[in-house]
């Protein structure tokens, strides 16, 4: 669950669902879409991410990651997440409050393309 500005353009504005938190409280999910994150130098796209405006922190659901076919291995205070085709995708150390924090940068919604042109003066001189 992340702020609305981080979603791709295919954000489902009509999606509504009630979300139950760990303390049995409920809040509304107002949208659903996908985001692009940079984690450990690798770009990851996470689909079906919920937008819950009342939520103060971003959360990744272990259950939802498992439903997407990812493998979650928690051992010795570390959480490693693996994709069946791409292999290892991210790692997190358990914090003091028993949460696994993933440090990630949200990638911009639009991509930028650059063209590189090199000039080979030696080739030009030989011509």
N, C-alpha and C positions, 0 to 999 in steps of 0.2 A: 504494500500500500504506500503509494508515493504521491507527492503533489502533482496536480493536473498538468503543469507545464512540462513535466518530464516524459509525457506519453508521446508516441508516434501519432501521426495524423489519423490513423484508423481507430481512434478512441470511440468506444460504444457509449454514446451519451444517454442511451435509453436504458442501459442495464441498471437494475435495482435489486438489491438483496440484503437481507439482514445478516449481520456478522456477530457471532458469539465469541467473546474474548475469554481468556483464561480465568478471569474472576467472575464468570457467568454474566457479566454485563453485555449489553447488545448495542450495536450502532449500525447505521445504514451505510451500505456501499452504494455510491452514486454513479459510478462509471467503471468500465473495464477496458483494458487495452494492453499494449506491450511497451516495454521500455528497453533501452540499450544502456548497459553499464560497462564501465572499464574496471575490471578487477584484476589486480596483479599483472597489469600490462596486456591483458587479453580482453577483447570485447565480447560481452555476453548479451544475448537478447532473451529477455524473460517475457513470456506470453501470459495472457489472462491475469494480469496484475490488477488488483482492485484499487480504486480511489475511494478512500473513506475520509472525508474532510475533518471529522472529529478526532482522528487518530494523530497523536503527537509524535510518534516514531514510525519509521518504515520497518515493516516486518516481512520476512520470508517464511512461508509455511512449509515445514518439513513434509507434511502430508501432501501438499500440492506438488512439491518437487518430486516426491516419490511417484505420484500419479503420472508425471511427465516422463517416467522411466529413468530418472536419475537415481544413482546409488549414493546413500548418505552413510558414511562410516564415522562413528564417534568413538574415539579411543584415546586414553591418556590425556584428556583435556583438550583434544583437537577434533574439529569436525572437518572432514574432507568430503567434497561432493564430486562425483564422477558422472560423465555422460557416456552412454553405451558405445558411441562411435568416436567421440573426440577425446575420451579419457578424462584425466584430471581437469577440473575447471575452476575450483576455488577451495580455499582453506580458511578456517577461522579458529582462533584460540578461545577457550571458554573464559569469560570475564568473571569478576568477583561475585556478581549476582546470578551466576550460572546461565548467562546468555552467551550466544555465539555472535559476535559482532563482525560484520563483513564491511570492510572499508572499500567503498566503490565511488567512482566518479560517474555522474550521469552524463551520457554523451548527448550532444545537441540533437534536436529533432530533425534538422536538415543536414544533409551531407554536403561537403564542399569538395569539388574536384579541382585539382591543379594539373597543369600541363608543364612539363619540364622540357626545355629546348636547350640543347648543348651545341656549341659552335666549335667545330674542329678546324682550326686555322691551318693545321698541317695538311689536311685533306684539300682544303681550298687552294693552298699554295701549289700542291701537286697538280691540280686541275689546270 
